[in-house]
Amino acid sequence: MEQHDSVSRLVSQMTLSEKASLLSGADKWRTKAIPRVGLGIVTLSDGPHGLRKEVIDPEKGLYTVRSTCFPTACATACSFDRDLLHRIGVALAEECCAADVDVLLGPGLNCKRSPLCGRNFEYFSEDPVVSGELAAAFIEGVQSKGVGTSMKHFALNNQEYRRLTIDAVADERAMFELYLSSFERVLKKVQPWTVMCSYNRVKGVNASDNRWLLTDVLRTKFGFNGLVMSDWGAVHDRVAGVSAGLDLEMPFVGLYHDQQIEKAVASGALREEVVDRCAARVVALVERAKARKHESFDPAAHHKLAREAAAHSAVLLKNEGSLLPLSADSRVAVLGAFAKSPRYQGAGSSKVQPLLIDSPFEELVKLGIDAAFAEGYREETDATDEMLLQEACDLALGKDAVLIYAGLPDRYESEGFDRESLAMPQNQITLIERVAAVNPNVVVVLQCGSVVELPWADQVKSILLMYLGGEAGGGASADLITGKINPSGKLTESWPMLLSDTPSYRLFPGYTRTVEYRESIFVGYRYYDTAKKPVRFPFGHGLSYASFSYNNLRLNQTHLNAGETVHITLDVKNAGTVAGAEIVQLYVSHRSDVMFTPVQELKGFEKVYLNPGETKAVSFSLERRDLCYYDVAVADWRVEGGTYEIRLSASCQDTRLRAAIDAKPDEDIHVPDFRDAAPCYYDLSSGIDVPDSAFAAVLGREIPARERQKGEKHTLNVTLSEVKHTLLGRILAFVGRKVAESALSTNEVDHNVIDHVLYTTPLRLMSSESDISPRQIEGIVHLFNHEPLKGIKALFQK
């Protein structure tokens, strides 16, 4: 109450101009100060697996502060370890305090709809329970040190292709059960200081202008009470954004948007009390950040934590004949460029400058392994080098084991573009196949940010997935290979056999204007399990050097009605000879006779550490909400009722114990029935093949136009691909390339990104990276619409 009074008092002292100015940043990373009323600033910085603070030094110029590079979310999610994510959050907050950063921009909670998404390395899972639980733990860790977070990207930002303008066309049931659910789960546990809206459109409206998304859902339905900021350059219509609940525009793009807010209030188009609410949230953030203290951190301790995190997040996918762990006297050939120069983080806005990088090969040698190295392939090309191949095969011949470090180079996956296939570089595939032909004891250590196809999987004995293991991933892999640490990670995304097996295969990345989520709720294991589609490795899969048994399942009751909770307990025993950890997964299965449903859904997980022979009880609580589907007709959650099977599993395809409970249906139940209008959702044996009529029925509205319609006027979302045939379009393409090349110096993007994003970036973003004002961009749009007088007039206004 005291802070609320202080905020209200400060806002009441401000002029309209000052309040409007607060709703945009001062520059790229800071909010505006208003010294007249004693209001300071907040400093923001990219995350989320490391601090990426940009500094301008008179002598050095623009550079990025060095910080600990922890494993990315695709890796840490596989730990299924809430405490580990909390500790990483605390460590990152300590580094923020040392660098005087108030808000860390992360974590990312977007659902892994397709393994092709170039930014999947920043996201946790294809399942909202995993994403929500681990993100909440991370947020609690960061904010426990007085540093804020920014939960992102809200919402339906599930691809990089045309992410700045694409309309994500999804039915509301899929939205709430999958794409929004992880955000809601976080907000039930912790209030992040801020939420960052996405670039894309939802229901045809830019997320930054979308009142349904930012106010009706995020605030009213989910209960968020903090500040909503834009992704960098995401603002489409500033006045509409203020009305929708977008408090802060980032970065600063000039005074034009601030002036638009003032003019809208003066004309009556925008109520001043709406501006007051947004300004109050900015002030509250500034006041909250005052409690942060400047303090130092221990780099060695953070590196040690990064190593622990990478080790406990790694997934042992295959271990035929128990080849791993290697014995201490093993003679080993270590192959692959990644063995000395590891791929340890993703590319784009999250790319940090690490304090230290472990070499996997050197760390193996430090642990006493008799190892020799051969490069095997060149990272910068896909072409096979016969000399390097022969050298690798010669080295592998006769060794006790061969370790091949392989995966995806930076040029294959990054923020800004999506992959076009799941293939690894051909020179790496050839290396694995040729070496396996001369030595059967091959271990492949994978370093990648997402799923890859594994045509060679049956030719090797062991596969250890590190994902992107951070700066200490090399040491972690050595710890796992030598048995110093027992692998305990499990997959938080399904690994299909082929790209063509994925549910969004025919739908991703969409069209010029839209991407259609025709698969609805059938994403990841929800699809593969229901369609009985074989996968390479299922969701939740992961091996250990130990073995675990599940026994003695007990429930406190076998019914779950309003106000009740079912408490579930089982005993888990380490039946192996080494200490280890098991991740127990709770699934619920309910097949409706009326609505389409997945075979099962994850409802909880617990990680338990056990010594050899030790048994521990593992407990879960099941609430009635866990049995619900989202009823679009009433815009709320409902229980259909009937019998629900409880499954305690080691993966989604390895159920160990089962029990059944009953639940009464809700009184005002409305079960969605699409058996006549969309029968394709009830039989997935032929994959996802949804005709227009079926999709429109489930969508509940007409399917939006995929392309720009003839005669339709251009808007601020116009891209160079739509106007590249004009002289002005060609000029802007030239300017855009220069701007993008300049941005490379900030480490925000890699060189390959330019060619992928240049022609899909809306003109409105030019004001974020150049001296062109938003008003002048409006003028350019007028020119493209053959309105020369309006265009020329606007071009001469800042």
C-alpha positions in Angstrom: 0.0 0.0 0.0 2.9 2.4 0.8 4.5 1.8 -2.6 1.1 2.3 -4.3 0.6 5.6 -2.5 4.1 6.7 -3.5 3.5 5.7 -7.2 0.1 7.5 -7.2 1.7 10.6 -5.7 4.5 10.7 -8.3 2.1 10.2 -11.2 -0.2 13.0 -9.9 2.7 15.4 -10.0 3.5 14.8 -13.7 2.2 16.7 -16.7 0.6 14.8 -19.5 3.7 15.3 -21.6 5.8 13.7 -18.8 3.5 10.8 -18.4 3.4 10.2 -22.2 7.2 10.3 -22.3 7.4 7.6 -19.6 5.7 5.1 -21.9 8.8 4.8 -24.1 12.4 4.2 -23.3 15.2 6.8 -23.1 17.4 4.7 -25.5 17.9 1.1 -26.3 18.2 -0.2 -22.8 16.9 2.4 -20.3 13.6 3.9 -19.3 13.3 7.7 -19.0 14.0 9.7 -15.9 11.9 12.6 -14.7 14.2 14.5 -12.4 11.6 17.2 -11.6 9.6 14.7 -9.5 12.6 12.6 -8.4 12.0 9.6 -10.7 15.0 7.6 -11.7 15.6 5.0 -14.4 15.5 1.3 -14.9 18.2 -0.5 -16.9 17.2 -3.6 -19.0 19.4 -6.2 -20.5 19.1 -9.3 -22.6 19.2 -12.8 -21.2 18.1 -15.4 -20.4 21.0 -17.9 -20.0 23.5 -15.1 -19.4 23.7 -11.4 -19.0 24.2 -9.5 -22.3 24.8 -6.0 -21.3 26.0 -3.5 -23.9 28.3 -0.7 -22.9 29.6 2.2 -24.9 33.2 3.1 -23.9 35.0 6.2 -25.2 38.1 4.1 -25.9 36.6 0.6 -26.7 33.5 1.7 -28.4 30.4 -0.6 -28.2 31.1 -3.9 -26.5 29.3 -6.6 -24.5 30.1 -7.2 -20.8 31.5 -10.6 -20.2 29.3 -12.9 -18.1 28.7 -16.5 -17.2 27.1 -18.4 -20.1 24.8 -21.0 -18.5 23.2 -23.8 -20.6 20.4 -22.5 -22.7 16.7 -23.4 -21.9 16.6 -26.3 -24.3 19.2 -27.9 -22.1 18.3 -26.9 -18.6 14.7 -27.9 -19.2 15.8 -31.5 -19.5 17.0 -31.4 -15.9 13.4 -31.2 -14.8 15.0 -29.6 -11.8 13.2 -26.7 -10.2 15.9 -26.1 -7.7 18.6 -26.0 -10.3 16.7 -23.4 -12.3 16.2 -21.4 -9.2 19.9 -21.4 -8.4 20.8 -20.4 -12.0 18.3 -17.5 -11.6 20.0 -16.4 -8.4 23.4 -16.5 -10.1 22.2 -14.4 -13.0 20.7 -11.9 -10.6 24.1 -11.6 -8.9 25.7 -10.8 -12.2 22.9 -8.2 -12.9 23.6 -6.6 -9.6 27.3 -6.4 -10.4 26.5 -4.8 -13.8 23.8 -2.5 -12.4 21.1 -4.1 -14.4 17.5 -4.0 -13.0 15.6 -6.3 -15.3 16.8 -9.4 -17.1 14.9 -10.0 -20.3 13.8 -13.6 -19.9 12.8 -16.4 -19.6 11.2 -17.4 -22.9 8.2 -19.7 -22.6 7.0 -20.2 -26.1 5.8 -23.7 -27.1 8.0 -25.7 -29.4 5.4 -26.2 -32.1 7.9 -27.2 -34.7 11.5 -28.3 -34.3 12.4 -26.0 -37.2 11.9 -22.8 -35.2 15.3 -21.1 -35.2 14.9 -19.9 -31.6 13.9 -23.2 -30.0 17.2 -23.2 -28.1 15.8 -20.3 -25.9 12.6 -22.2 -25.1 11.9 -25.0 -22.6 9.5 -27.5 -24.1 6.6 -28.6 -26.2 4.7 -29.0 -23.0 3.3 -26.1 -21.0 3.6 -27.9 -17.6 7.4 -28.2 -18.0 7.8 -24.7 -19.4 5.6 -23.1 -16.7 7.1 -25.0 -13.7 10.7 -24.4 -14.7 10.2 -20.8 -15.8 8.5 -20.0 -12.4 11.5 -21.4 -10.5 13.9 -19.4 -12.7 11.9 -16.2 -12.1 11.7 -16.7 -8.4 15.5 -17.2 -8.3 16.2 -14.0 -10.2 13.7 -11.9 -8.3 14.8 -13.1 -4.9 17.9 -10.9 -5.4 15.9 -7.7 -6.2 16.3 -8.0 -10.0 13.3 -8.2 -12.2 12.5 -10.6 -15.1 10.5 -10.3 -18.3 8.5 -13.3 -19.2 8.3 -13.6 -23.0 7.2 -13.6 -25.8 3.5 -13.2 -25.2 2.1 -14.9 -27.3 2.1 -17.5 -30.0 5.6 -16.5 -31.2 6.5 -20.0 -32.4 8.6 -19.3 -35.5 11.1 -16.8 -36.8 9.9 -16.6 -40.4 8.0 -13.4 -40.7 7.7 -13.2 -36.9 7.3 -9.5 -37.1 4.1 -9.5 -39.1 2.7 -13.1 -39.2 -0.8 -13.7 -38.0 -0.7 -16.9 -35.8 -4.1 -18.4 -36.7 -5.0 -20.9 -33.9 -8.2 -22.0 -32.3 -8.8 -20.8 -28.7 -8.8 -24.2 -27.2 -5.3 -24.8 -28.5 -4.3 -21.3 -27.4 -5.3 -21.8 -23.8 -4.4 -25.5 -23.4 -0.9 -25.1 -25.0 0.3 -21.7 -26.1 -0.9 -19.6 -23.2 -1.0 -22.2 -20.5 2.7 -22.0 -19.5 2.3 -18.2 -18.9 -0.7 -18.8 -16.8 1.1 -21.5 -14.8 3.9 -19.1 -14.0 1.5 -16.4 -12.8 -0.1 -18.9 -10.4 3.2 -19.2 -8.6 5.0 -15.9 -9.0 4.5 -12.4 -10.5 7.4 -11.5 -12.9 8.1 -7.8 -12.8 7.4 -7.5 -16.5 5.9 -9.4 -19.4 7.2 -8.8 -23.0 4.7 -8.9 -25.8 5.6 -10.7 -29.0 6.0 -9.2 -32.5 3.4 -11.3 -34.3 -0.4 -10.9 -34.7 -3.0 -12.9 -32.7 -6.5 -13.0 -34.0 -5.4 -10.6 -36.7 -4.2 -7.9 -34.3 -0.6 -7.1 -33.5 0.3 -8.4 -30.0 1.4 -4.8 -29.0 -2.1 -3.5 -29.9 -4.1 -6.5 -28.7 -6.4 -5.7 -25.8 -7.8 -9.2 -25.8 -4.3 -10.6 -25.3 -2.7 -8.0 -23.0 -5.7 -7.0 -20.8 -8.5 -9.5 -21.1 -6.3 -12.6 -20.9 -3.0 -11.5 -19.3 -4.4 -9.2 -16.6 -8.1 -10.1 -16.1 -8.0 -13.9 -16.7 -4.4 -14.7 -15.6 -4.0 -12.1 -12.9 -0.8 -10.4 -14.0 -0.2 -7.1 -12.1 3.1 -5.9 -13.4 4.4 -3.9 -16.5 3.9 -5.0 -20.1 6.7 -3.9 -22.4 7.1 -4.4 -26.2 9.7 -6.6 -27.8 12.2 -4.3 -29.4 10.5 -2.6 -32.3 7.2 -4.5 -31.9 5.0 -1.4 -31.6 2.6 -1.0 -34.4 0.2 1.6 -33.3 1.3 3.4 -30.1 -2.1 4.9 -29.2 -3.9 1.6 -29.7 -1.1 -0.1 -27.7 -1.7 2.2 -24.7 -5.4 1.4 -24.9 -4.7 -2.3 -25.1 -2.4 -2.3 -22.0 1.1 -2.0 -23.5 2.8 0.2 -20.8 6.3 0.6 -22.2 7.6 0.8 -25.8 11.2 -0.3 -26.3 13.5 1.0 -27.6 13.2 4.8 -28.0 12.4 5.6 -31.6 12.0 9.4 -31.3 9.3 11.7 -29.9 6.7 11.0 -32.4 4.9 8.2 -30.5 5.0 10.2 -27.3 3.4 13.1 -29.1 0.8 10.8 -30.6 -0.3 9.8 -27.1 -0.6 13.5 -26.1 -2.6 14.4 -29.2 -4.9 11.4 -28.7 -5.7 12.6 -25.2 -6.3 16.1 -26.4 -8.7 14.9 -29.1 -10.6 12.6 -26.7 -9.5 9.5 -28.6 -7.6 8.3 -25.5 -8.6 8.9 -21.9 -5.9 10.4 -19.7 -6.6 7.9 -16.9 -5.5 5.1 -19.3 -2.2 7.0 -19.7 -2.0 7.3 -16.0 -2.4 3.6 -15.5 0.4 2.8 -17.9 2.6 5.6 -16.4 1.9 4.2 -12.9 3.2 0.8 -13.9 6.4 2.3 -15.2 6.9 4.3 -12.0 6.2 1.2 -9.9 8.9 -0.7 -11.8 11.4 2.2 -11.1 10.5 2.3 -7.5 10.8 -1.5 -7.1 14.2 -1.5 -8.7 15.5 1.0 -6.1 16.0 -1.9 -3.7 18.6 -3.6 -5.9 22.1 -3.4 -4.4 25.3 -3.2 -6.3 27.4 -6.3 -5.4 30.1 -8.5 -6.9 29.9 -12.2 -7.8 32.2 -15.1 -7.7 33.0 -16.1 -11.4 34.6 -19.4 -10.4 31.5 -20.4 -8.4 29.2 -19.5 -11.3 31.3 -21.5 -13.7 31.1 -24.4 -11.4 27.3 -24.0 -11.3 27.2 -23.8 -15.1 29.1 -27.1 -15.2 26.8 -28.8 -12.8 23.8 -27.5 -14.7 25.1 -28.8 -18.0 25.8 -32.2 -16.5 22.4 -32.6 -14.9 20.6 -31.4 -18.0 22.4 -33.8 -20.5 20.3 -36.6 -21.9 21.7 -40.1 -22.5 19.6 -41.1 -25.5 21.3 -44.4 -26.2 23.8 -46.6 -24.4 24.0 -50.0 -26.1 26.2 -52.5 -24.2 26.7 -49.9 -21.4 29.6 -48.4 -23.4 29.4 -45.4 -21.2 30.8 -44.6 -18.8 34.3 -45.2 -20.1 36.7 -47.1 -17.9 39.7 -45.1 -16.5 42.2 -47.0 -18.7 40.3 -46.6 -22.0 42.3 -45.5 -25.0 40.0 -43.0 -26.8 39.9 -41.3 -30.1 38.2 -37.9 -29.9 36.9 -36.6 -33.2 35.2 -33.5 -34.5 35.8 -29.8 -34.5 33.2 -29.3 -31.7 35.6 -31.3 -29.4 37.9 -28.4 -29.2 35.7 -25.5 -30.2 32.3 -26.5 -28.8 28.9 -25.1 -29.8 27.6 -24.0 -26.4 25.0 -21.3 -27.0 22.6 -20.0 -29.6 22.9 -17.0 -31.9 20.9 -13.8 -31.7 19.9 -11.4 -28.9 20.7 -13.9 -26.2 24.3 -14.4 -27.3 26.7 -13.6 -24.4 30.4 -13.1 -24.1 31.4 -15.9 -21.8 33.9 -15.6 -19.0 35.6 -18.9 -19.9 34.9 -21.8 -22.3 35.7 -25.4 -21.4 37.2 -27.5 -24.2 35.6 -31.0 -24.2 38.9 -32.6 -25.3 41.1 -30.8 -22.7 38.6 -31.6 -20.0 38.8 -35.3 -20.8 42.5 -35.2 -20.6 42.4 -33.4 -17.3 40.3 -36.3 -15.9 43.0 -38.8 -16.9 41.6 -40.2 -20.2 44.2 -41.4 -22.7 42.8 -39.4 -25.6 44.1 -38.4 -29.1 42.3 -35.8 -31.3 41.5 -35.5 -35.0 39.4 -32.8 -36.5 37.3 -35.0 -38.8 35.3 -32.1 -40.4 35.5 -28.4 -40.8 32.8 -26.5 -38.9 32.6 -23.6 -41.4 31.5 -25.8 -44.3 29.3 -28.9 -45.1 31.8 -30.2 -47.6 33.6 -33.5 -46.7 37.3 -33.3 -46.5 38.7 -36.7 -47.4 42.1 -36.0 -45.8 40.4 -35.2 -42.5 38.1 -38.2 -42.8 41.0 -40.6 -43.4 42.9 -39.1 -40.5 39.9 -39.6 -38.2 39.4 -43.2 -39.3 43.1 -44.0 -38.9 43.0 -42.6 -35.4 39.8 -44.5 -34.5 41.1 -47.9 -35.6 41.8 -50.1 -32.6 40.8 -47.7 -29.9 38.7 -48.8 -27.0 36.1 -46.1 -27.8 35.6 -43.3 -30.2 34.0 -40.0 -29.1 32.6 -37.9 -32.0 31.5 -34.4 -31.1 28.9 -33.3 -33.7 25.7 -31.2 -34.0 24.6 -28.0 -35.6 26.9 -25.0 -36.2 25.7 -21.4 -35.5 24.9 -20.9 -39.2 22.2 -23.6 -39.0 20.1 -22.1 -36.2 19.6 -18.6 -34.9 17.1 -16.0 -33.8 15.9 -14.4 -37.1 15.4 -17.4 -39.3 14.1 -21.0 -39.1 15.7 -24.1 -40.3 14.5 -25.7 -43.5 15.3 -29.3 -42.5 16.4 -31.3 -39.5 19.6 -32.5 -41.2 23.0 -32.2 -39.7 25.9 -31.1 -41.9 26.7 -33.8 -44.4 30.4 -33.8 -43.5 29.5 -34.8 -39.9 27.1 -37.5 -41.0 29.8 -39.0 -43.3 32.3 -38.9 -40.5 30.1 -40.8 -38.1 29.2 -43.4 -40.7 32.8 -43.9 -41.9 34.2 -44.1 -38.4 31.5 -46.5 -37.2 32.5 -48.8 -40.1 36.1 -49.2 -38.6 35.3 -49.1 -34.9 31.9 -50.3 -33.4 32.4 -48.5 -30.1 31.3 -45.1 -31.2 29.8 -42.4 -28.8 28.3 -39.4 -30.5 28.1 -36.3 -28.3 25.5 -33.9 -29.8 25.7 -30.2 -29.5 22.6 -28.5 -31.0 19.7 -26.3 -30.0 16.9 -28.4 -31.2 16.0 -31.8 -32.8 18.1 -33.2 -35.6 17.5 -36.3 -37.8 19.7 -39.2 -36.8 20.0 -41.5 -39.9 23.2 -43.0 -38.3 21.6 -43.8 -34.9 21.6 -47.6 -35.4 25.3 -47.5 -36.4 26.6 -46.2 -33.1 26.4 -47.6 -29.5 25.9 -44.4 -27.5 24.4 -41.0 -28.0 24.8 -38.2 -25.4 22.8 -35.1 -26.0 24.3 -32.0 -24.5 22.0 -29.5 -26.4 23.7 -26.1 -25.9 25.5 -26.7 -22.7 26.9 -23.3 -21.9 30.5 -22.3 -21.2 31.1 -25.3 -19.0 29.4 -27.9 -21.2 32.8 -29.3 -22.2 33.7 -30.1 -18.6 30.2 -31.5 -18.0 30.4 -33.8 -21.0 33.7 -35.1 -19.6 32.2 -35.7 -16.2 29.4 -37.7 -17.8 31.6 -39.7 -20.2 33.9 -40.8 -17.3 31.1 -41.6 -14.9 32.0 -38.8 -12.5 28.4 -37.7 -12.9 25.5 -40.0 -13.7 23.3 -38.6 -16.5 19.8 -37.8 -15.4 18.2 -35.5 -18.0 15.1 -36.4 -20.0 13.8 -35.0 -23.2 11.3 -32.1 -23.0 10.5 -32.4 -26.7 9.9 -35.4 -28.9 12.5 -36.4 -31.4 10.7 -37.6 -34.6 12.2 -40.0 -37.1 11.8 -37.5 -40.0 10.7 -33.9 -40.4 7.7 -35.2 -42.4 6.5 -37.0 -39.3 5.9 -33.7 -37.4 2.3 -32.5 -37.0 3.1 -29.0 -38.4 5.1 -30.4 -41.4 2.5 -29.2 -44.0 1.8 -26.0 -42.2 5.1 -24.5 -41.1 6.1 -21.7 -41.6 3.0 -20.6 -43.3 2.3 -17.9 -45.9 3.0 -14.2 -46.4 0.3 -13.1 -44.0 -0.6 -16.0 -41.9 0.5 -19.3 -40.4 -2.3 -21.8 -39.7 -2.2 -24.0 -36.6 -4.4 -26.6 -38.1 -3.0 -29.3 -35.9 -4.9 -27.6 -32.9 -4.0 -29.3 -29.6 -2.0 -32.1 -31.3 1.6 -30.8 -30.8 4.6 -33.0 -29.9 3.8 -36.1 -27.9 0.1 -35.2 -27.9 0.2 -35.9 -31.6 2.7 -38.8 -31.8 1.1 -40.8 -29.0 -2.4 -40.2 -30.3 -1.6 -40.9 -34.0 0.6 -43.9 -32.9 3.4 -42.4 -34.9 6.8 -43.9 -34.2 9.5 -41.5 -33.0 13.2 -41.7 -32.6 13.1 -40.8 -29.0 9.9 -40.0 -27.1 9.1 -37.0 -24.8 10.4 -37.7 -21.3 13.0 -40.2 -22.5 16.5 -40.4 -20.9 18.8 -43.1 -19.7 21.0 -43.5 -16.7 23.9 -45.6 -15.5 21.5 -46.8 -12.8 18.1 -48.5 -13.2 15.0 -47.6 -11.3 11.8 -49.5 -10.3 8.4 -48.0 -9.5 6.2 -49.7 -6.9 3.5 -49.4 -4.3 1.2 -46.8 -6.0 -1.4 -45.4 -3.6 -4.1 -42.7 -3.8 -5.9 -41.1 -0.9 -9.2 -41.4 -2.9 -10.4 -42.6 -6.3 -12.7 -39.6 -7.1 -11.9 -36.0 -7.9 -14.9 -33.6 -7.5 -15.2 -29.9 -6.8 -13.0 -28.8 -4.0 -11.1 -32.1 -3.8 -7.5 -33.1 -4.3 -6.2 -36.5 -5.1 -2.8 -37.2 -3.4 -0.7 -39.7 -5.3 2.3 -41.5 -3.9 4.6 -44.2 -5.2 7.9 -45.7 -4.2 10.9 -45.3 -6.5 14.0 -47.6 -5.9 17.5 -47.3 -7.4 18.0 -50.9 -8.4 21.5 -50.1 -9.9 25.0 -50.0 -8.5 25.6 -46.2 -8.7 23.9 -43.2 -7.3 21.5 -41.5 -9.7 18.4 -39.4 -10.2 15.1 -40.4 -11.8 12.4 -38.1 -13.2 9.0 -39.5 -12.5 6.3 -38.2 -14.8 2.6 -38.0 -14.1 0.2 -38.3 -17.0 -3.6 -38.3 -17.2 -5.5 -40.1 -19.9 -9.1 -39.4 -20.7 -10.6 -40.3 -24.1 -13.9 -38.5 -24.7 -16.7 -40.0 -26.8 -17.6 -36.5 -28.0 -14.6 -34.1 -28.2 -11.2 -34.8 -29.7 -8.5 -35.3 -27.1 -4.9 -36.5 -27.0 -4.2 -39.9 -25.5 -2.5 -38.4 -22.5 -1.2 -35.2 -21.1 1.6 -34.4 -18.6 0.3 -33.1 -15.3 3.3 -33.2 -13.1 6.9 -34.3 -12.6 9.3 -34.9 -9.8 13.1 -35.5 -9.8 14.4 -37.8 -7.0 18.0 -38.5 -6.2 18.8 -42.1 -4.9 21.8 -44.0 -3.7 22.2 -47.6 -4.8 19.5 -49.7 -3.3 17.7 -46.7 -1.8 14.0 -46.3 -2.0 12.1 -43.0 -1.6 8.4 -42.0 -1.7 7.5 -39.6 -4.5 4.3 -37.6 -4.2 2.0 -35.7 -6.5 -1.2 -33.7 -6.0 -3.9 -33.8 -8.7 -6.4 -30.9 -8.7 -9.7 -30.8 -10.6 -8.2 -28.3 -13.0 -5.8 -31.0 -14.1 -8.8 -32.9 -15.6 -10.1 -29.9 -17.5 -10.4 -28.9 -21.1 -10.8 -25.3 -22.2 -14.4 -24.6 -23.2 -14.4 -21.9 -25.8 -18.2 -21.4 -25.6 -18.0 -20.2 -21.9 -14.4 -19.0 -22.1 -13.5 -21.1 -19.1 -12.2 -24.5 -17.9 -14.6 -27.5 -17.6 -14.5 -31.1 -16.6 -16.3 -33.5 -18.9 -16.5 -36.2 -16.2 -16.1 -39.9 -16.3 -13.1 -42.1 -15.8 -9.5 -40.8 -15.9 -6.4 -43.0 -15.9 -3.5 -41.9 -13.8 -0.1 -42.9 -15.3 3.2 -42.8 -13.5 5.9 -43.0 -16.2 9.6 -42.9 -17.0 8.6 -41.3 -20.4 5.4 -40.7 -22.3 5.9 -44.2 -23.8 7.1 -46.0 -20.7 4.3 -46.2 -18.2 5.2 -48.1 -15.0 2.1 -47.8 -12.8 -1.6 -47.0 -13.4 -4.7 -46.2 -11.4 -8.1 -44.9 -12.3 -10.2 -42.2 -10.7 -13.7 -40.9 -11.4 -14.9 -37.3 -11.7 -18.4 -35.8 -11.9 -19.1 -33.5 -14.9 -19.4 -29.8 -14.3 -23.1 -28.7 -14.2 -22.9 -26.2 -17.0 -20.9 -28.4 -19.2 -20.7 -27.8 -23.0 -18.6 -30.5 -24.6 -17.3 -29.4 -28.0 -18.5 -31.8 -30.7 -16.8 -31.6 -34.1 -17.4 -35.3 -35.1 -19.5 -34.1 -38.1 -17.8 -30.8 -38.9 -14.2 -31.9 -38.4 -13.9 -35.7 -38.2 -10.2 -35.4 -39.2 -9.3 -34.5 -35.6 -10.8 -37.8 -34.3 -8.6 -40.1 -36.6 -5.0 -39.1 -36.9 -3.8 -42.3 -38.6 -3.1 -40.4 -41.8 -1.4 -37.6 -40.0 -2.6 -34.0 -39.8 -4.7 -33.4 -42.9 -7.3 -30.8 -42.1 -9.5 -29.3 -44.9 -10.6 -25.7 -44.8 -14.1 -26.5 -43.6 -12.9 -28.5 -40.7 -10.3 -25.9 -39.6 -12.9 -23.0 -39.9 -15.3 -25.0 -37.8 -12.8 -25.5 -35.0 -11.4 -22.0 -35.4 -14.9 -20.6 -35.0 -14.5 -18.0 -37.7 -13.5 -17.6 -41.3 -9.9 -18.5 -42.1 -8.0 -15.2 -42.6 -6.5 -14.3 -46.0 -3.1 -15.9 -46.5 -1.8 -13.2 -48.9 -2.2 -9.5 -49.5 -5.4 -9.0 -51.4 -5.4 -7.1 -54.7 -6.0 -3.4 -54.2 -5.4 -3.7 -50.4 -3.5 -0.7 -49.1 -0.1 -1.2 -47.5 0.3 -0.5 -43.8 3.2 0.0 -41.4 3.6 -3.8 -41.6 4.5 -3.8 -45.3 7.7 -5.7 -45.9 10.3 -5.3 -48.6 9.3 -8.6 -50.2 6.0 -6.9 -51.1 7.5 -3.8 -52.7 10.9 -5.1 -53.9 9.8 -4.6 -57.6 9.6 -0.8 -57.1 12.5 1.7 -57.3 11.8 2.9 -53.8 11.7 -0.7 -52.6 15.1 -1.4 -54.1 16.5 1.7 -52.5 15.2 0.7 -49.1 16.6 -2.8 -49.5 20.0 -1.3 -50.0 19.6 0.9 -46.9 18.2 -2.0 -44.9 21.3 -4.1 -45.7 23.6 -1.4 -44.4 21.6 -1.0 -41.2 21.6 -4.8 -40.7 25.4 -5.0 -41.2 25.9 -2.2 -38.7 23.8 -4.2 -36.2 26.3 -7.1 -36.4 28.7 -5.1 -34.3 26.4 -5.5 -31.3 26.5 -9.3 -31.4 22.7 -9.3 -31.8 22.7 -11.2 -35.0 25.0 -13.3 -37.1 25.8 -12.7 -40.8 23.5 -15.4 -42.1 20.5 -13.6 -40.5 20.7 -10.7 -42.9 19.6 -12.6 -46.0 16.7 -14.3 -44.1 15.2 -11.2 -42.4 15.8 -8.3 -44.8 12.8 -8.9 -47.0 10.4 -10.0 -44.2 11.0 -7.1 -41.8 8.2 -4.5 -41.7 9.1 -0.9 -42.5 8.0 0.3 -39.1 11.1 -1.3 -37.6 13.4 1.0 -39.6 12.9 3.6 -36.9 14.4 1.2 -34.3 17.7 0.9 -36.1 18.1 4.2 -38.0 17.5 7.9 -37.9 14.2 7.6 -39.8 11.3 8.6 -37.6 8.0 6.7 -37.3 6.3 9.7 -39.0 8.7 9.5 -42.0 8.0 5.7 -42.3 4.3 6.6 -42.5 5.3 8.8 -45.4 7.1 6.0 -47.1 4.0 3.8 -46.8 1.9 6.6 -48.3 4.3 6.6 -51.3 3.8 2.9 -51.7 0.1 3.5 -51.7 0.5 6.0 -54.5 -0.3 9.0 -52.2 2.6 11.3 -53.1 1.3 14.5 -51.4 0.8 12.7 -48.0 4.0 10.9 -48.4 6.2 13.9 -49.2 4.6 15.9 -46.4 5.3 13.2 -43.8 8.9 12.6 -45.1 9.8 16.2 -44.1 8.4 15.7 -40.5 10.4 14.0 -37.7 
